[in-house]
Amino acid sequence: MSKGYIASIEKRISEITPSDQKVTIVGIVVGRGVNYILVQDDTGVARVYTEEPSRYEVKKPVMVMGLVNAASESNVELIEEQIVNLDGLELTIYLKARELERKLGGLENLW
């Protein structure tokens, strides 16, 4: 790992805390502004600052890797490092699979 590298941790929006530096979230785009998109998962909504919000369609799933700008019970803000369109992904199935993986302690423990 190179000096200065910050690993991203996959979290649900409600799990993001001020002590987190970089997180990955998966959710649905529920709104757009001039310099941000709103991403919702089954636990909350995050404002994700991005240079090109028009690239992301409302009601479409995305995966966001970003730096935590703010985190409280009522406000989560991320600064985009990367956003991936997940069009075609059945989000409910994906989230259930991720939850099962967490409960099992990771897929590597199955083998």
C-alpha positions in Angstrom: 0.0 0.0 0.0 1.4 3.4 -1.0 2.0 6.1 1.6 -1.1 8.3 1.9 -3.6 5.7 0.6 -6.9 5.6 2.4 -8.9 2.4 2.0 -12.6 2.6 1.4 -15.0 0.8 3.7 -18.4 -0.3 2.4 -21.1 0.9 4.7 -24.8 1.7 4.8 -25.5 5.4 4.9 -26.8 5.3 8.5 -23.5 3.6 9.6 -21.3 6.4 8.4 -19.6 8.4 11.2 -17.5 11.5 11.4 -14.5 9.4 12.1 -14.8 7.6 8.7 -12.5 9.0 6.0 -13.5 7.1 2.8 -16.6 5.0 2.3 -18.4 3.1 -0.4 -22.2 3.2 -0.5 -24.7 1.6 -2.9 -28.1 3.1 -3.5 -30.6 4.8 -5.8 -30.2 8.3 -7.1 -33.3 10.1 -5.7 -32.4 13.7 -6.7 -29.9 16.0 -8.3 -28.7 19.6 -7.7 -26.2 21.9 -9.4 -23.2 20.1 -7.9 -24.5 17.0 -6.1 -26.7 13.9 -6.3 -28.8 12.5 -3.5 -28.3 8.7 -3.0 -30.7 6.7 -0.9 -30.2 3.2 0.5 -32.5 1.3 2.9 -31.1 3.3 5.9 -30.9 6.9 4.8 -29.9 9.5 2.2 -26.5 11.0 1.4 -25.6 14.1 -0.5 -22.7 13.3 -2.9 -20.9 16.2 -4.3 -19.8 15.6 -7.9 -18.7 17.8 -10.9 -21.2 16.2 -13.2 -24.5 15.3 -11.5 -26.3 15.2 -14.9 -24.4 11.9 -15.6 -26.6 10.1 -13.1 -30.2 9.4 -13.7 -32.8 9.6 -10.9 -34.3 6.2 -9.9 -31.1 4.4 -11.1 -28.7 2.5 -8.8 -25.1 3.7 -8.3 -22.1 2.7 -6.3 -20.3 5.7 -4.7 -16.7 5.8 -3.3 -16.2 9.1 -1.6 -14.5 11.1 1.2 -16.7 11.8 4.2 -17.4 15.6 4.3 -20.0 15.5 7.1 -21.8 12.8 9.1 -24.5 13.1 11.7 -27.9 11.4 12.3 -29.6 13.9 10.0 -26.8 14.7 7.5 -24.4 12.6 5.5 -22.2 14.3 2.8 -19.6 12.7 0.6 -17.2 14.1 -1.9 -17.0 11.9 -5.0 -13.9 10.0 -5.8 -15.7 7.6 -8.1 -19.3 6.9 -9.0 -20.3 3.8 -11.0 -23.7 3.4 -12.7 -25.2 0.1 -11.7 -28.1 0.2 -14.2 -29.5 -3.3 -14.5 -28.5 -4.3 -11.0 -31.4 -5.6 -8.9 -30.6 -3.5 -5.8 -32.8 -5.3 -3.3 -31.1 -8.6 -4.1 -27.6 -7.0 -4.0 -28.3 -5.5 -0.5 -29.7 -8.8 0.8 -26.6 -10.6 -0.5 -24.3 -8.1 1.2 -26.1 -8.4 4.5 -25.8 -12.2 4.3 -22.1 -11.9 3.5 -21.7 -9.6 6.6 -23.5 -12.1 8.8 -21.3 -15.0 7.6 -18.2 -12.9 8.1 -17.2 -12.7 4.5 -17.5 -15.0 1.5 -14.0 -16.3 2.0 -15.2 -18.1 5.1 -17.5 -20.3 3.1 -14.7 -22.4 1.6 
